[in-house]
Amino acid sequence: MTTTKHFINGLASKLGRPTPTKAPTPVEISVPQYRLSNTEERVSIFLQNWHALGGKGAIVRSENDLLQSLQEWFGDQPINWIKENKLALLAWDMLPPIAESAFSSLNWPLTRYTQSSLNIRDRYSIAAQAELGVTGSDWGIALSGTIVTNSNPLRGRAISLLPPRHLAFIEAAKIRNNLFEVLHEVSALGTPPAAIEMISGPSRTSDIEMDLSIGVHGPIEVYAVVIQD
């Protein structure tokens, strides 16, 4: 088996160079970070980029604002979905209080993912048959219009991946300027999560003959509600 030393010797020989005896001196690179001046600006840019990627979004300051947005987006569809499938609205075990209250006011019953079945694999099937997955968010990224969530036993990534529609709630204070800031906070957690999910608009792919297809590997519709304090 070729060792690392033999591999480098062979590579140096092919290039006509001497074999290096030590690692090169690291080159420090300073890259300007994308930063916005305040939360309001971050929210505005986040939604602007989210919309550009094909998502729908709104800023809400009260339950009435949220009710208006939900009814504008979904109308009476959830009632019909529930008639066909009582588990049609699948959600994290815990959502922001304003979201819990709004769904209760609309009488749209949420099924909690971890309570949908004792068998974890059965939950995947339930998520695949749901019409709407409802989640919170750990961070948002203004620069790319991205929602970021950590894996957690009380959540379930299937909620945001398998239903054809995904609705995410995020507090305005959780929106960061760029990915670097989010990764810095993830590293500060100490024990990293098993997985980190980054969502930038509906699922899309151009793998087949460069033809853009929406919703192949995930939701075809995505909605973001920014909760402004």
PyMOL commands that set and color helices and strands:
alter all, ss='L'
color gray80, all
select helices_A, chain A and resi 4-15+39-52+63-74+77-84+97-106+113-115+120-129+158-161+172-174+179-187
alter helices_A, ss='H'
color red, helices_A
select strands_A, chain A and resi 56-60+89-91+111-112+132-135+139-141+146-150+165-171+175-176+196-199+204-205+213-214+221-227
alter strands_A, ss='S'
color yellow, strands_A
deselect
rebuild
show_as cartoon
